[in-house]
Amino acid sequence: MTADTSTVRSRGRARSDDPEKSLRANPAKILIGIVGMVVIVWFLANLFLAFGYHPEWFGNKIVIAILAIIGGVGGAALLFFFLNMFIEGLPSRLSQGAIPYAFILPGLFFVGLMLIYPTFQTINYSFANADSTAYVGLANYKTIFGDPEFWQSILNNVLWLLIVPAVVVAFGVIVAVLSDKLSANGEKASKSLIFLPMAISFVGATAIWGLVYAYNNPGQTQTGLLNAIWTAFGGQPQTWLQIETAKLNSILLMVILIWLQVGFAMVLLSSAIKGVPEDTIEAARIDGAGEFQIFWQVVIPQIKGTIITVFVTVFILVLKVFDIVYVSTNGAYNTNVIANLFFNKLFAASQAGQATAIVVVLLIAVIPLIWYQIKHFRDEEANR
Amino acid sequence: MSRALMKDGRPRSTFSIVTMSILALLWTIPTIGLLVTSFRTRDDAASSGWWTALFNPFSANWTTSNYSGAWTGADLGSGFINSIVVAIPATVIPIMFAAFAAYAFTFMEFPFKEFFFLLIIAVMVVPIQVAFQPMLNILGPRGLGISGQYIAVWLLHTGFGMPLCIYTLRNYMSTLPRSIVESAKIDGCSHYQTFWRLVVPMSIPAIAAFATLQFLWVWNDLLIAKLFLNSSNTTVIVKLQQLLGTQGQGAELLTAGAFISMIVPMLVFFALQRFMVRGLTSGAVKG
């Protein structure tokens, strides 16, 4: 790589400009750096403990809010400032080697603390009791595998995984292709409307769709949109989210997620479709291909990479789908999914052992995805 | 079938116009239903569908009492403020840390660089559920005792947003011309100066894109807020989830509450839509 050699060369040049500086440490900078970092951490810790235990010191909520934002953001900035001062104070040979790590380690520290360490600790806890204080061997796994609710959740999760990503991609492609044929304003407006749910929380979306699925007793006016349409065609009003036949209730919950995610798929696919070279389409047209043939044989192969990316992204999201089920049925009427089962074991039942065992099952399910991510990254780097 | 041309000379496609209109309508109707219902009185909402109010706007009883009821009575107002306090630092802090890391991954050579970056890519897919029991132990009464406070949630969102943020920013920074960074070095700038004066200003589009997405994720999050915030610090989304559980008395506040929780994300959406699009197209997968 040419970039590497030029880095070495220029670093050598910079050093030869000022030879003394590269040797000496700067104790003042080191000291200020360390003291600064310690003071910041100490001050922030006390500030936030004060927020928690003595909110009356600050008057009202708004004051706490503003102080918290300034403290949090400013504190992080100052922490970096002092860290850099500390590194710059080190003798140059040490500091040259240390700078990259000073840049990446604070970020990696968070990743390590919040994701990597907990992954192993969770595996560890899955062999421990309900409050993670003593080992119980495989008892948690025996309990969850013996629980019909667990298998029901796995089955539902598989259904979600089979249906949602595929439907989202299909809608995404349709919307992206059709909106591309509209006038500029029409395209912008229609895409905005379909994209809008992306900004809405899962909880908000469930509230919105709760109105669509609402039920009133027969004879009363139906205020739910679905029941209003259903009864207009002569049907009896239904409590939609309680219908287990053909997994209808699960499918109606999937509709909420599909509604939320099509905008995301559309955005990615639309930019991919706009990247398809016009002359490939023109050439096919001259060869006498119809619009449908052009779509399947010219456009789709060229956006295949994006389709896979969208599919995998939605797949990962669906694997952990929680909010919609938790808020709407909380797993009743056979709608439970793994992430909701986990939450209820951890939060409502206080069964940390079983909860972590469920997460381990989830972890095993994402291993192929980790492999895919790394492979995908390597391919992209090779093409860069 | 009309073969008329549009202004830009492409043929007008009736099929596309009709299908897209139907789809856009289908996607919008549920939200309109919520908005209309939130302005109706309890009795109206219980006795007729929201569309009747929309078709006869002058005979319907409109009210804003649902909003005042939800804001003060159901305490969504304090949840709203809490959401702001949670979301702003939880957006800014991870970006600050990640930008430094992305700079190092893009412009520096050091041992184990590829290993560290593959680690970041791998943990992007790890479900955040792995963190809950261990972090409840570390942050909770058995550990630091900060669980329930804002700072606990900031730390968690910083950790969970970090891999994706590093990845997105690094992807963007590697499209910047290396020659600029090289020449800054020759001019005697330290990495710290190069970072603040050159790379950060040039990376603003990517930073804004990620910030928009991270803000929405944090604002809309239920799981972390529910587990790691105590009831006086909890966010508007958790308050809304608690409202969703209520039947009968107070049920009319739900629609207004849902809309209160959606106002900020909607404003972000309409003001920063292009940043959102850019963030998503830069290859975002969140774990």
Chai-1 contact restraints between the chains, C-beta under 6 A:
chainA,res_idxA,chainB,res_idxB,connection_type,confidence,min_distance_angstrom,max_distance_angstrom,comment,restraint_id
A,A3,B,R178,contact,1.0,0.0,6.0,A-B,restraint_1
A,D4,B,E109,contact,1.0,0.0,6.0,A-B,restraint_2
A,S6,B,E182,contact,1.0,0.0,6.0,A-B,restraint_3
A,S10,B,E182,contact,1.0,0.0,6.0,A-B,restraint_4
A,S10,B,K185,contact,1.0,0.0,6.0,A-B,restraint_5
A,S10,B,I186,contact,1.0,0.0,6.0,A-B,restraint_6
A,F48,B,Q149,contact,1.0,0.0,6.0,A-B,restraint_7
A,F48,B,I151,contact,1.0,0.0,6.0,A-B,restraint_8
A,G52,B,Q149,contact,1.0,0.0,6.0,A-B,restraint_9
A,K61,B,I81,contact,1.0,0.0,6.0,A-B,restraint_10
A,A65,B,I81,contact,1.0,0.0,6.0,A-B,restraint_11
A,A65,B,V85,contact,1.0,0.0,6.0,A-B,restraint_12
A,A68,B,V85,contact,1.0,0.0,6.0,A-B,restraint_13
A,A68,B,Y150,contact,1.0,0.0,6.0,A-B,restraint_14
A,I69,B,I88,contact,1.0,0.0,6.0,A-B,restraint_15
A,I69,B,P89,contact,1.0,0.0,6.0,A-B,restraint_16
A,G72,B,P89,contact,1.0,0.0,6.0,A-B,restraint_17
A,G72,B,W154,contact,1.0,0.0,6.0,A-B,restraint_18
A,V73,B,P89,contact,1.0,0.0,6.0,A-B,restraint_19
A,V73,B,V92,contact,1.0,0.0,6.0,A-B,restraint_20
A,A76,B,I93,contact,1.0,0.0,6.0,A-B,restraint_21
A,A76,B,M96,contact,1.0,0.0,6.0,A-B,restraint_22
A,N84,B,Y192,contact,1.0,0.0,6.0,A-B,restraint_23
A,I99,B,H191,contact,1.0,0.0,6.0,A-B,restraint_24
A,P100,B,A104,contact,1.0,0.0,6.0,A-B,restraint_25
A,P100,B,M108,contact,1.0,0.0,6.0,A-B,restraint_26
A,P100,B,F110,contact,1.0,0.0,6.0,A-B,restraint_27
A,F103,B,F100,contact,1.0,0.0,6.0,A-B,restraint_28
A,F103,B,A104,contact,1.0,0.0,6.0,A-B,restraint_29
A,I104,B,A101,contact,1.0,0.0,6.0,A-B,restraint_30
A,I104,B,A104,contact,1.0,0.0,6.0,A-B,restraint_31
A,P106,B,F97,contact,1.0,0.0,6.0,A-B,restraint_32
A,G107,B,F97,contact,1.0,0.0,6.0,A-B,restraint_33
A,G107,B,A98,contact,1.0,0.0,6.0,A-B,restraint_34
A,G107,B,A101,contact,1.0,0.0,6.0,A-B,restraint_35
A,G107,B,M162,contact,1.0,0.0,6.0,A-B,restraint_36
A,G107,B,I166,contact,1.0,0.0,6.0,A-B,restraint_37
A,F110,B,T158,contact,1.0,0.0,6.0,A-B,restraint_38
A,F110,B,G159,contact,1.0,0.0,6.0,A-B,restraint_39
A,F110,B,M162,contact,1.0,0.0,6.0,A-B,restraint_40
A,V111,B,V123,contact,1.0,0.0,6.0,A-B,restraint_41
A,V111,B,M162,contact,1.0,0.0,6.0,A-B,restraint_42
A,V111,B,P163,contact,1.0,0.0,6.0,A-B,restraint_43
A,M114,B,A131,contact,1.0,0.0,6.0,A-B,restraint_44
A,M114,B,G159,contact,1.0,0.0,6.0,A-B,restraint_45
A,L115,B,V123,contact,1.0,0.0,6.0,A-B,restraint_46
A,L115,B,V126,contact,1.0,0.0,6.0,A-B,restraint_47
A,P118,B,V130,contact,1.0,0.0,6.0,A-B,restraint_48
A,P118,B,A131,contact,1.0,0.0,6.0,A-B,restraint_49
A,P118,B,P134,contact,1.0,0.0,6.0,A-B,restraint_50
A,T119,B,V130,contact,1.0,0.0,6.0,A-B,restraint_51
A,Q121,B,P134,contact,1.0,0.0,6.0,A-B,restraint_52
A,T122,B,V130,contact,1.0,0.0,6.0,A-B,restraint_53
A,Y125,B,Q133,contact,1.0,0.0,6.0,A-B,restraint_54
A,L178,B,S16,contact,1.0,0.0,6.0,A-B,restraint_55
A,L178,B,T19,contact,1.0,0.0,6.0,A-B,restraint_56
A,L178,B,M20,contact,1.0,0.0,6.0,A-B,restraint_57
A,S179,B,M20,contact,1.0,0.0,6.0,A-B,restraint_58
A,K181,B,S13,contact,1.0,0.0,6.0,A-B,restraint_59
A,K181,B,S16,contact,1.0,0.0,6.0,A-B,restraint_60
A,L182,B,S16,contact,1.0,0.0,6.0,A-B,restraint_61
A,S183,B,M6,contact,1.0,0.0,6.0,A-B,restraint_62
A,S190,B,M20,contact,1.0,0.0,6.0,A-B,restraint_63
A,S190,B,A24,contact,1.0,0.0,6.0,A-B,restraint_64
A,L193,B,A24,contact,1.0,0.0,6.0,A-B,restraint_65
A,L193,B,W27,contact,1.0,0.0,6.0,A-B,restraint_66
A,L193,B,T28,contact,1.0,0.0,6.0,A-B,restraint_67
A,I194,B,W27,contact,1.0,0.0,6.0,A-B,restraint_68
A,A199,B,L216,contact,1.0,0.0,6.0,A-B,restraint_69
A,A199,B,P265,contact,1.0,0.0,6.0,A-B,restraint_70
A,A199,B,M266,contact,1.0,0.0,6.0,A-B,restraint_71
A,A199,B,F269,contact,1.0,0.0,6.0,A-B,restraint_72
A,I200,B,M262,contact,1.0,0.0,6.0,A-B,restraint_73
A,S201,B,N220,contact,1.0,0.0,6.0,A-B,restraint_74
A,S201,B,I237,contact,1.0,0.0,6.0,A-B,restraint_75
A,V203,B,L222,contact,1.0,0.0,6.0,A-B,restraint_76
A,V203,B,I237,contact,1.0,0.0,6.0,A-B,restraint_77
A,V203,B,L240,contact,1.0,0.0,6.0,A-B,restraint_78
A,V203,B,Q241,contact,1.0,0.0,6.0,A-B,restraint_79
A,G204,B,A258,contact,1.0,0.0,6.0,A-B,restraint_80
A,G204,B,S261,contact,1.0,0.0,6.0,A-B,restraint_81
A,G204,B,M262,contact,1.0,0.0,6.0,A-B,restraint_82
A,A207,B,A258,contact,1.0,0.0,6.0,A-B,restraint_83
A,I208,B,P30,contact,1.0,0.0,6.0,A-B,restraint_84
A,I208,B,T31,contact,1.0,0.0,6.0,A-B,restraint_85
A,I208,B,L34,contact,1.0,0.0,6.0,A-B,restraint_86
A,L211,B,G33,contact,1.0,0.0,6.0,A-B,restraint_87
A,V212,B,P30,contact,1.0,0.0,6.0,A-B,restraint_88
A,T221,B,S48,contact,1.0,0.0,6.0,A-B,restraint_89
A,T223,B,G49,contact,1.0,0.0,6.0,A-B,restraint_90
A,A228,B,G49,contact,1.0,0.0,6.0,A-B,restraint_91
A,F264,B,L280,contact,1.0,0.0,6.0,A-B,restraint_92
A,V267,B,V277,contact,1.0,0.0,6.0,A-B,restraint_93
A,V267,B,L280,contact,1.0,0.0,6.0,A-B,restraint_94
A,L268,B,T281,contact,1.0,0.0,6.0,A-B,restraint_95
A,S271,B,T281,contact,1.0,0.0,6.0,A-B,restraint_96
A,T313,B,V285,contact,1.0,0.0,6.0,A-B,restraint_97
A,K320,B,P127,contact,1.0,0.0,6.0,A-B,restraint_98
A,D323,B,L222,contact,1.0,0.0,6.0,A-B,restraint_99
A,V327,B,Q241,contact,1.0,0.0,6.0,A-B,restraint_100
A,V327,B,L244,contact,1.0,0.0,6.0,A-B,restraint_101
A,F342,B,Q129,contact,1.0,0.0,6.0,A-B,restraint_102
A,A352,B,Q133,contact,1.0,0.0,6.0,A-B,restraint_103
A,T356,B,Q133,contact,1.0,0.0,6.0,A-B,restraint_104
A,V359,B,Q129,contact,1.0,0.0,6.0,A-B,restraint_105
A,V359,B,V130,contact,1.0,0.0,6.0,A-B,restraint_106
A,L362,B,P127,contact,1.0,0.0,6.0,A-B,restraint_107
A,V366,B,V125,contact,1.0,0.0,6.0,A-B,restraint_108
A,L369,B,V125,contact,1.0,0.0,6.0,A-B,restraint_109
A,I370,B,A122,contact,1.0,0.0,6.0,A-B,restraint_110
A,I370,B,V125,contact,1.0,0.0,6.0,A-B,restraint_111
A,Q373,B,I121,contact,1.0,0.0,6.0,A-B,restraint_112
A,Q373,B,V125,contact,1.0,0.0,6.0,A-B,restraint_113
A,I374,B,L118,contact,1.0,0.0,6.0,A-B,restraint_114
A,I374,B,I121,contact,1.0,0.0,6.0,A-B,restraint_115
A,F377,B,I121,contact,1.0,0.0,6.0,A-B,restraint_116
